[in-house]
Amino acid sequence: MPLLHKVSRSCKSTGAMLDTVDACSLLYRLQMEGVCVKDRWQELVQVTPPHTDDHVTVFNDVHFLMASLGAQEADVSQRLMEGLREVAQRALCSQPLPM
């Protein structure tokens, strides 16, 4: 799987969120097609921990969650879910600004 190796290396070298979410999406799609990508999840999940508590976009968070679930990193998955619950709770409790 030379393409997967290239994608993984790109994520690690650039640290760019777009590379990371693209790699998560690619691995998920390949896994759904029956390709064994278990070891690749382990490689990819190493890139995401510094961003576990960022919550910049739900889109990124869901992709980080895909990586942690694929790598079977229960602690990271739990931390992401707790953070997402907190973000959702804050959003529900926030009041709109007066115009």
C-alpha positions in Angstrom: 0.0 0.0 0.0 2.4 2.7 -1.1 -0.3 5.4 -1.3 -1.3 4.8 2.4 2.4 5.0 3.4 2.7 8.3 1.5 -0.4 9.7 3.1 0.7 8.7 6.6 4.2 10.3 6.1 2.5 13.5 4.8 0.4 13.8 8.0 3.3 13.3 10.2 5.6 15.7 8.4 3.2 18.6 7.8 0.9 18.3 10.8 -1.7 20.0 8.6 -5.3 19.3 9.6 -6.4 18.9 6.0 -3.9 16.1 5.6 -5.0 14.5 8.8 -8.7 14.5 8.1 -8.1 13.3 4.5 -6.1 10.4 5.8 -8.8 9.5 8.3 -11.4 9.6 5.6 -9.3 7.5 3.3 -8.6 4.9 5.9 -12.3 4.7 6.9 -13.4 4.2 3.3 -10.8 1.6 2.7 -11.8 -0.2 5.9 -15.4 -0.2 4.7 -14.3 -1.8 1.5 -12.7 -4.6 3.5 -9.0 -3.5 3.3 -7.1 -4.3 6.5 -5.9 -0.9 7.7 -5.5 -1.6 11.4 -1.8 -0.7 11.6 -2.4 2.5 9.7 -4.8 3.7 12.3 -2.1 3.3 14.9 0.2 5.5 12.8 -2.4 8.1 12.2 -3.6 8.3 15.7 -0.1 9.5 16.8 -0.7 12.8 14.9 -4.0 13.7 16.6 -3.4 13.9 20.4 -2.1 17.5 20.4 -5.5 18.5 18.9 -7.8 16.4 21.0 -8.9 19.4 23.0 -8.8 22.0 20.2 -12.5 21.6 19.1 -11.9 24.1 16.3 -14.5 22.3 14.1 -16.8 19.4 14.7 -15.6 18.1 11.3 -12.0 17.8 12.6 -13.2 16.3 15.9 -15.2 13.6 14.2 -12.2 12.6 12.0 -9.9 12.5 15.1 -12.6 10.3 16.7 -12.5 8.0 13.7 -8.7 7.7 14.1 -8.9 6.9 17.8 -11.7 4.4 17.3 -9.9 2.7 14.5 -6.7 2.5 16.6 -8.8 1.2 19.5 -7.5 4.0 21.7 -10.4 4.1 24.2 -8.9 6.8 26.4 -8.4 9.2 23.5 -11.9 8.4 22.2 -13.4 9.0 25.7 -11.6 12.3 26.0 -12.8 13.5 22.6 -16.4 12.5 23.4 -16.3 14.3 26.8 -14.9 17.4 25.1 -17.6 17.3 22.4 -20.2 17.0 25.1 -18.8 20.1 26.9 -18.7 22.1 23.7 -22.3 21.1 22.9 -23.4 22.0 26.4 -21.8 25.4 26.2 -23.4 26.0 22.8 -26.9 25.1 24.2 -26.4 27.4 27.2 -25.1 30.4 25.4 -27.3 33.3 24.8 -27.5 35.1 21.5 -26.0 38.5 21.4 -28.5 41.3 21.4 -28.8 43.3 18.2 
